Structures are given as structure tokens and as C-alpha cells.
Amino acid sequence: MEPKVPNEISLIRQAQGGDREAFDGLRAAYQKQIYGFIRARADNDEDAEDIAQEMWVRLWQRMPTYDRARACFQAFVKYWAGIRLLRYYDAKGNRRRAEILFSELAGRFTELEREEELTEVIQRLTAQAVQPAVSEVPSEAYEELLRVTFGGSSPPHQLISFGFGKLVSKWGPEPVSTNASTDSVPERPHTGRAPAKRIAAELSEIPLRELEARLEEAYLEESGLPEHVVCSCSQRLRESMDCRFEEVVKDANTLKTYPHLAGRIVGDTTLRDHYTGAEHPEANIVQWWYAVQRRVLSEVRRQGEGPLFEMMQEKDRRPVARKGRRDRMRKGDRQDG
Amino acid sequence: MVDEATTEHVTPEELADYFEGKLPEDRECMIEEHLAECKECTEEARGVHVFAEVWQQWSARAHGEAYWRVRLVNAIEVVAGKPQYATWRERLVRWREVWGGRAEAALRVLVGAKGTASKIETEGLDMLARAGAVWRFALVLAPAFVRGTEAGAMRSTAALSPGRPRVRVAVNGDVREVVVRVDGLQPGQAAPLVLLIPAEEGREAKVAEPQRQPGVDYLIARFEHVESGDYLAAFEPMGGRV
């Protein structure tokens, strides 16, 4: 990432030596971006402004600890913005917001879990004996995800590879190592390549019909859910196994990508039949997962109701007019505020 | 900050990628600068942030955990309100209030119809265990005889949690009975309540407390006339009682 100001290194050095003017120069360069970072994660703008203000005060005190060899300055500022966000919501007793933030930020900054400033916050977040059910994702939200995902418009090969890669522990992401480096260089979250590679290596030649049955069975086994909960959600995918590809897939681009599959029975095809890049099928698989997620998000928003939508519209937020938003997704064509 | 964005709005899908850290850093920077001045996208981002987090947590195991914890909490609430379980109301209320959807241990009991096999499953339910719980049930491979049960118990299947206390659960579909035996309780230590929760929603849960048997040093809780079906057997957290 390019520095925001040409003389950034010099400004950092001066600020670390106590030059307030140099620090103000850095602040001016990053203020807008960091406010956006905080604003997106805060419940409201008033909180965001308070957090940002406090963050810059604390960052000035923390400047001597910055090490350019370990992280770029922008990551350093975001790291401390994240800590202020967490402490702010912990102090307010908003455990749900603090948990969501911690989970997201811990994916960005692996060393966050060992941050001394967060020791008590983390202890409170991980305490399980008191009010254990308050901040957890409700069961009905998962059930809605299962229903919307597997009853939605994603093509079967995408759903099946997604199901194995995301939902079933045998194939899913590797657990985060507890021996992670203590270095404070922020790491990017995994891209899902490892499970995608395993799926490509081991499941590519198996007919989708068999994979679908295995996926349902694995979900049932790992979740311990009653059969009717899972089977009713996966019914559409199961039934699609006996249909022709062109009957199941409605998206024109997908049909155009696979003209050779149009007349084939979906359950008789394999994941390999759907790869567009022979050398790196895992890249295809990862893209399919993202596509599934995007469709589910769109569907949840389109429905405008249900447990997930309600979670997205937390009570202390102002309602947002969404009508016509898509039509206004163009530069300059907006009416804000 | 003034909400007067001049740059392009961000789609919800890209916001989801942003929160999952999938975007290049320069794109992240552009999005954050846009969010600083766009109220509409900020509101969208706050919702997407929640969605992305739920999505990230979603797995078969997380779903099962959430489901069974709700079922456990609901079952405790229902049985606590039943007059026949009034003796244990205080303990049940405390279980729910202190531990919510957590138990000392839990296992699945499948009661077969007459002539069909019954079985017990011990895998995957440690997710319901309270913090610090040490019980770990394992299947007993040999046909298990649970002393104190009726004739026919030899045909049951059983699971055992070794150590102290030592707990054994046996199911016999032929006589439609689930029996819990507890050995090795410390003097003065009360046995945990046992909840038997039908997987099928709408059916009533049952609760029992293992009782000391005359002339022996173990305790037995017996669920009789259990309809065939799938059940969760959950034990009251031992650390949750006063």
C-alpha cells in the first residue's frame, strides 16, 4: 500500500520523536479513511465520532511503539481504531456489537487476541456462565441461511462445493493456529484456497448426485439436527439432481459458460465438468463460494424480513430507505443524508 | 464529517467482501473514504457487517449448537412450569438462568420401536457442555447390564462417562425405558437432574433426578414409557448448583 503522503516516513519519525505538527500531518492524511473504517463498524455516527476522536488521542501516545518493519502505518492506525471500537462497546455493555467486531477484527489482526489493552474485554467476551445465550447467532438465523442458500438460485455445482468447503468441518477451513506469530503485522484472512484445493483433489470426479447425498448426511451428522430441518431446506437441491442443467440454472451467464452441459442431468455431472480453468480448479471453487454468498445476501435483503434481515436492521439504527438504491449506484447520481 | 460523497456507491456484495477482508488494500481504502462521507452506504455497511459475521460463523456444527441450545432452554422452561416437577423448579430455573443452553454433558438417545434397535450417540454434543465440564460419554461396546434395571436390560445399549461421578446411560426399546445410573457421588453431593428432550418439536420433555437405591451405593433415574424416537439427554451442570 502506497503511503498517503510523500514524506510519510519522515513524518512518522518526527511524530515518534514528539513532533505534534508531524503527527497532525499524518492525522490529516488518514483521518477520512479511518473515520470511514470506524463509521462502518459503529452503531451510529455519534459513537463513530467519539471513537475516532479518542482513537487519535490514544494513537499519539502510542506512536513510539510503531515499527514500520512490522506493519504499514495505515494498518497500525486501523489496529488501534479497532481496539478503541472494542473498548467503547465493551464499556457500553454492548456485548453483541463487541463480539461481532472482535470476530471480524481478529481475522484482520491475528495478534489482537494477545493485546494487553483488551485483556479484560476478551475475558468478558469469553465468559460463558453469565447470560450465555444473549449474544449468539440464533438458531432461526442459521435455518434461514440454510433455506435461502440451498433453496435459492445458485447452480447446484456451486452449492455443493460451497456446502463442503464452508459447512462441513472435514472439508472446511483449517482452524486458526494457536501458535500464530506474535508479530504485529496484520495478516489477511485466509482465502479458502486450502479447502478448495482439497475439494478439487478429492471430489472432482464424483457425480453431483452422490455429493449432494453425502453433503446432507454430513450436515445432519455434524449438526445433530432433526432430519426434517435439514431435508426441508435442501429439498430443492436434492430434486435438481434429476433435472436437466438448463432446467435448473436460470442465470444466462452460467448457461452461456456451460453450453455443453445444457441437456445433461445435473446429478450425473461432476465438479470437473464445471471447471473453466483446468490448471487451477480451486480458483473456480473459491469464486463459486463468493457467488453463493453474494446471492444469499441479495436474497435476504430482497425479502426484507426474517431473522437475518432483522439482525441486519438492529433496533438502535435509523431505518434506511432502500427503494431504488440499485438504480442510483452510479457515480454522482445520489442524494445523500 | 459531511455526507456529501462524490465517489461511486459500494454494492452490498462488495461490502460483504470488504468485511471478510477479501479486497485489495487500495480498494479497501477507497471504500473507507467513501463510507466516511456517505450515510447511505454506511447504513448499508452496518447491516452487511452483521450479515458477514453470521455468514462467517455458519457451519453445520454452529447450526446444531444454536438449535439444541434453544431446545434445551425451552425444555427447561417448560418442565420448570409443570406442577409435577415443582420440587426441582428452583434448580431448573437456576440451570436456565446461569447456564442457559448448556449442560454438564449431553448425548443422543434413539429409542427404537418394539423389535427394532435402540442406540445412543455420544459424538458431537460436547458443544452443549458448560465451561469447565469434564464429563465425556463414550459408548460401551459390550451389551451393558445396568444393575437395578428390569429384566431385558441386557438387550440395551449404553454409554458411560468414567471418573467421579461415574454415569451410565442405557436404553432399552423393548421395554421403552431409558435408565441413568450414577456412581461415586461425594457424600452430600446431589445427583444432577436429567432432562430427556424429544427431537420432534411439540412433544414434552421429561425430567428426573437419580435416586439412591435401597442397600446399594448408586443412584438411578428411570424414564419409563418412552415413546420411540430421537431424544437429547442433558445433565444439569454440576457447577451450577448452590
Chai-1 contact restraints between the chains, C-beta under 6 A:
chainA,res_idxA,chainB,res_idxB,connection_type,confidence,min_distance_angstrom,max_distance_angstrom,comment,restraint_id
A,M1,B,E25,contact,1.0,0.0,6.0,A-B,restraint_1
A,K32,B,E33,contact,1.0,0.0,6.0,A-B,restraint_2
A,K32,B,A36,contact,1.0,0.0,6.0,A-B,restraint_3
A,Q33,B,C29,contact,1.0,0.0,6.0,A-B,restraint_4
A,Q33,B,E32,contact,1.0,0.0,6.0,A-B,restraint_5
A,Q33,B,E33,contact,1.0,0.0,6.0,A-B,restraint_6
A,Y35,B,M1,contact,1.0,0.0,6.0,A-B,restraint_7
A,Y35,B,A36,contact,1.0,0.0,6.0,A-B,restraint_8
A,G36,B,E32,contact,1.0,0.0,6.0,A-B,restraint_9
A,G36,B,E33,contact,1.0,0.0,6.0,A-B,restraint_10
A,G36,B,L35,contact,1.0,0.0,6.0,A-B,restraint_11
A,G36,B,A36,contact,1.0,0.0,6.0,A-B,restraint_12
A,F37,B,E32,contact,1.0,0.0,6.0,A-B,restraint_13
A,R39,B,L35,contact,1.0,0.0,6.0,A-B,restraint_14
A,R39,B,T42,contact,1.0,0.0,6.0,A-B,restraint_15
A,A40,B,L35,contact,1.0,0.0,6.0,A-B,restraint_16
A,A40,B,A45,contact,1.0,0.0,6.0,A-B,restraint_17
A,I100,B,E53,contact,1.0,0.0,6.0,A-B,restraint_18
A,S103,B,E53,contact,1.0,0.0,6.0,A-B,restraint_19
A,E104,B,F19,contact,1.0,0.0,6.0,A-B,restraint_20
A,R108,B,G21,contact,1.0,0.0,6.0,A-B,restraint_21
A,Q128,B,A131,contact,1.0,0.0,6.0,A-B,restraint_22
A,P132,B,G100,contact,1.0,0.0,6.0,A-B,restraint_23
A,A133,B,G100,contact,1.0,0.0,6.0,A-B,restraint_24
A,A133,B,G101,contact,1.0,0.0,6.0,A-B,restraint_25
A,V137,B,V54,contact,1.0,0.0,6.0,A-B,restraint_26
A,V137,B,Q57,contact,1.0,0.0,6.0,A-B,restraint_27
A,V137,B,A66,contact,1.0,0.0,6.0,A-B,restraint_28
A,S139,B,A66,contact,1.0,0.0,6.0,A-B,restraint_29
A,S139,B,Y67,contact,1.0,0.0,6.0,A-B,restraint_30
A,S139,B,V70,contact,1.0,0.0,6.0,A-B,restraint_31
A,A141,B,V54,contact,1.0,0.0,6.0,A-B,restraint_32
A,Y142,B,H63,contact,1.0,0.0,6.0,A-B,restraint_33
A,Y142,B,A66,contact,1.0,0.0,6.0,A-B,restraint_34
A,L145,B,W58,contact,1.0,0.0,6.0,A-B,restraint_35
A,L167,B,S59,contact,1.0,0.0,6.0,A-B,restraint_36
A,L167,B,A60,contact,1.0,0.0,6.0,A-B,restraint_37
A,V168,B,A60,contact,1.0,0.0,6.0,A-B,restraint_38
A,R188,B,G21,contact,1.0,0.0,6.0,A-B,restraint_39
A,P189,B,G21,contact,1.0,0.0,6.0,A-B,restraint_40
A,Y219,B,A60,contact,1.0,0.0,6.0,A-B,restraint_41
A,E222,B,A60,contact,1.0,0.0,6.0,A-B,restraint_42
A,E222,B,R61,contact,1.0,0.0,6.0,A-B,restraint_43
A,S223,B,A60,contact,1.0,0.0,6.0,A-B,restraint_44
A,S223,B,H63,contact,1.0,0.0,6.0,A-B,restraint_45
A,S223,B,G64,contact,1.0,0.0,6.0,A-B,restraint_46
A,G224,B,G64,contact,1.0,0.0,6.0,A-B,restraint_47
A,G224,B,G124,contact,1.0,0.0,6.0,A-B,restraint_48
A,L225,B,G64,contact,1.0,0.0,6.0,A-B,restraint_49
A,L225,B,Y67,contact,1.0,0.0,6.0,A-B,restraint_50
A,P226,B,A199,contact,1.0,0.0,6.0,A-B,restraint_51
A,R294,B,E13,contact,1.0,0.0,6.0,A-B,restraint_52
A,L297,B,P12,contact,1.0,0.0,6.0,A-B,restraint_53
A,L297,B,A16,contact,1.0,0.0,6.0,A-B,restraint_54
A,L297,B,F51,contact,1.0,0.0,6.0,A-B,restraint_55
A,M311,B,V50,contact,1.0,0.0,6.0,A-B,restraint_56
A,M312,B,G47,contact,1.0,0.0,6.0,A-B,restraint_57
A,M312,B,V50,contact,1.0,0.0,6.0,A-B,restraint_58
A,M312,B,F51,contact,1.0,0.0,6.0,A-B,restraint_59
A,V320,B,E43,contact,1.0,0.0,6.0,A-B,restraint_60
A,M329,B,H9,contact,1.0,0.0,6.0,A-B,restraint_61
A,K331,B,E8,contact,1.0,0.0,6.0,A-B,restraint_62
A,D336,B,D3,contact,1.0,0.0,6.0,A-B,restraint_63
A,D336,B,A5,contact,1.0,0.0,6.0,A-B,restraint_64
A,D336,B,C38,contact,1.0,0.0,6.0,A-B,restraint_65
A,D336,B,K39,contact,1.0,0.0,6.0,A-B,restraint_66
A,D336,B,E40,contact,1.0,0.0,6.0,A-B,restraint_67
A,G337,B,D3,contact,1.0,0.0,6.0,A-B,restraint_68
A,G337,B,K39,contact,1.0,0.0,6.0,A-B,restraint_69
